Amino acid sequence: MGEVERRWEQCVPHDARSERLAGALAQIDAENDDEFDWKFGGDGDNGEALLFLLDIYFATNTEQQTITDFLDRAEARWRELNKLSRWTSPSLAWLREFAAKEER
């Protein structure tokens, strides 16, 4: 049994950081062609899986990484995968403002 399945079976509550980050990602996705079409609230929804993955990330991160650190790594990986010099989403500025407020 994987960690996601264990958490789901034991009804482990989601980390508040996971909920905030997943919600922000879903909003950005919805504003940019809804590529992932994140769904939350039901068993088996892709958003629920994302929440559990983020929970695992935050639970196992010994460096106490901030949301901004996560965004920096995600942006670098996005550029690498898409050969872009910078993010083109107008929502990135909003997400960085959101992260800065959450980290205070």
Secondary structure, DSSP 8 states (H G I E B T S, - for coil): --HHHHHHHTT----HHHHHHHHHHHHHHHHTTTSS----SSTT-HHHHHHHHHHHHHHH-TT---HHHHHHHHHHHHHHHHT-SS---THHHHHHHHHHHHT-
